[in-house]
């Protein structure tokens, strides 16, 4: 069985989650600077800028297919180790010349899909979810 048939769509749940999160950020007025930004110590899912406050936002996206009411929320998978990694990535971004002297925060966006749908059934945005 191919992976495409396994997921039931041409895009994996993670890619669809990141697409939905980027669309959500744009709709909220943020400017998406980068997606899947690879650094030596890891990857940032989405990097945004709030044009009003000039704040740089590191966005961690968690996406899941809700198979039943017992399926844990995607945001519940943000562990202490993941928070440490996000802080490390944020420090690396803050040290960049184009980000110096700008406020920076870490947001989490949780995206849930029904097993038979490509559009999200829920998007939850947690601002400053992880202290930088």
URJO-V94749 format. One record per backbone hydrogen bond with DSSP energy under -0.5 kcal/mol. CO is the residue of the C=O (numbers start at 1). NH is the residue of the N-H. Records with the same first field share a line. If there is no record, write none. Layout:
# URJO-V94749
CO = NH  NH
This chain:
# URJO-V94749
2 = 6
3 = 7
4 = 8  9
12 = 16
13 = 17
14 = 18
15 = 19
16 = 20
17 = 21
18 = 22
19 = 23
20 = 24
21 = 25
22 = 26
23 = 27
24 = 28
25 = 30
26 = 29
29 = 51
30 = 32
31 = 33  49
34 = 47
36 = 38
37 = 44
39 = 42
42 = 39
43 = 45
44 = 37
45 = 36
46 = 59
47 = 33  34
48 = 57
49 = 31  51
50 = 54  55
55 = 50
56 = 58  105
57 = 48  59
58 = 60  107
59 = 46  61
60 = 109
62 = 111
64 = 66  113
65 = 67
66 = 115
68 = 71
73 = 76
74 = 77
75 = 78
77 = 79
79 = 83
80 = 84
81 = 85
82 = 86
83 = 87
84 = 88
85 = 89
86 = 90
87 = 91
88 = 92
89 = 93
90 = 94
91 = 95
93 = 96
96 = 99  100
97 = 100
99 = 102
103 = 56
105 = 58  107
106 = 129  130
107 = 60
108 = 126
109 = 62
110 = 124
111 = 64
112 = 121  122
113 = 66
114 = 117
119 = 114
122 = 112
124 = 110  126
125 = 127
126 = 108  129
130 = 106
